[in-house]
Amino acid sequence: MPKLKTKKSAAKRIKVTASGKLKRYKAFHSHILTKKSPKRKRNLRKSTLISPVDAKSIKKLIQT
């Protein structure tokens, strides 16, 4: 079986933390910001961890 290629689009968006968890940035913070509250925009700036349910399939995409 040949080796799997890394999905570059996923690899550019997802980083692996020192403990092996996957970190991503939140969506919906690029445009149409006028209707969103300051609190909502502030929280969208923060990064978050990918849930363990999804992490297994995403790790295959980025080959870690």
MILO-20114 format. One record per residue (C-alpha): residue in three letters; x, y, z. Coordinates in steps of 0.25 Angstrom, whole numbers, plus 5000, padded with zeros to 4 digits. Example, Ala and Ser with C-alpha at 12.3 -4.5 7.8 and 13.67 -1.06 7.14 Angstrom:
REM residues 2
ALA; 5049; 4982; 5031 .
SER; 5055; 4996; 5029 .
REM end
This chain:
REM residues 64
MET; 5000; 5000; 5000 .
PRO; 5006; 5014; 4996 .
LYS; 5008; 5024; 5006 .
LEU; 4997; 5035; 5008 .
LYS; 5000; 5049; 5004 .
THR; 4998; 5060; 5013 .
LYS; 4986; 5069; 5011 .
LYS; 4993; 5082; 5010 .
SER; 4980; 5090; 5012 .
ALA; 4978; 5083; 5025 .
ALA; 4992; 5084; 5029 .
LYS; 4993; 5099; 5027 .
ARG; 4981; 5101; 5036 .
ILE; 4983; 5091; 5048 .
LYS; 4995; 5091; 5057 .
VAL; 4999; 5080; 5067 .
THR; 5001; 5084; 5081 .
ALA; 5013; 5078; 5090 .
SER; 5003; 5068; 5096 .
GLY; 4998; 5063; 5083 .
LYS; 4985; 5070; 5082 .
LEU; 4980; 5078; 5070 .
LYS; 4979; 5093; 5070 .
ARG; 4971; 5101; 5060 .
TYR; 4965; 5115; 5058 .
LYS; 4951; 5119; 5058 .
ALA; 4943; 5122; 5046 .
PHE; 4934; 5134; 5042 .
HIS; 4944; 5145; 5046 .
SER; 4948; 5149; 5032 .
HIS; 4937; 5158; 5027 .
ILE; 4923; 5163; 5030 .
LEU; 4928; 5167; 5044 .
THR; 4919; 5179; 5045 .
LYS; 4907; 5171; 5050 .
LYS; 4915; 5163; 5060 .
SER; 4916; 5168; 5074 .
PRO; 4930; 5172; 5079 .
LYS; 4929; 5160; 5089 .
ARG; 4926; 5150; 5078 .
LYS; 4938; 5156; 5070 .
ARG; 4947; 5156; 5081 .
ASN; 4944; 5141; 5084 .
LEU; 4946; 5137; 5069 .
ARG; 4960; 5142; 5070 .
LYS; 4964; 5131; 5080 .
SER; 4969; 5118; 5076 .
THR; 4962; 5105; 5080 .
LEU; 4965; 5090; 5081 .
ILE; 4959; 5080; 5071 .
SER; 4949; 5070; 5078 .
PRO; 4955; 5056; 5081 .
VAL; 4944; 5050; 5072 .
ASP; 4949; 5058; 5060 .
ALA; 4964; 5058; 5063 .
LYS; 4966; 5043; 5059 .
SER; 4961; 5046; 5045 .
ILE; 4968; 5059; 5044 .
LYS; 4981; 5053; 5048 .
LYS; 4981; 5044; 5036 .
LEU; 4980; 5056; 5027 .
ILE; 4992; 5063; 5033 .
GLN; 5000; 5051; 5035 .
THR; 5004; 5052; 5050 .
REM end
